[in-house]
Amino acid sequence: MQILMNGIITGLTIAMLAVAFSVVYLPMRVFHIALGGVFAIVPFVAWVCLREGWSWYLAVVSASLMGIGLFAGM
């Protein structure tokens, strides 16, 4: 059961990244590699916030807002 759940979560993560790349590529016709960096930094920011003692809700919201801000600045 654990292997199945790990596979589903990994597949959904890859699908989410693929959708994000297509949302950027289709209207602009430019392949932005920096989107992968934003995809990698957001969980790291949430992890750092959790290590600093923030609640999980506040850590997720702040990391998401930071990711949106980085993506908007592209």
C-alpha positions, 0 to 999 in steps of 0.5 A: 500500500505504501508503494502505491501511495508513493507512486501516486504522490510522485505521479501527481507531483510530476503532473503538476510540474508538467501543467505549470510548464505548459501554462507558461509555455503555451501563451509565451512560446518560451520554455522557462527553466526558472520555473523548476527553481520556483518549484523546488524553493517553495517546499524548502521555504515551508520546511524552514518556516516549520523548523522556526516554529511556525504553524503548518498552515502559516508555513504553507500559506507563506511559502505559496505566496512567496512562490506566487511572487517569484512566479509573477516576477518572471 
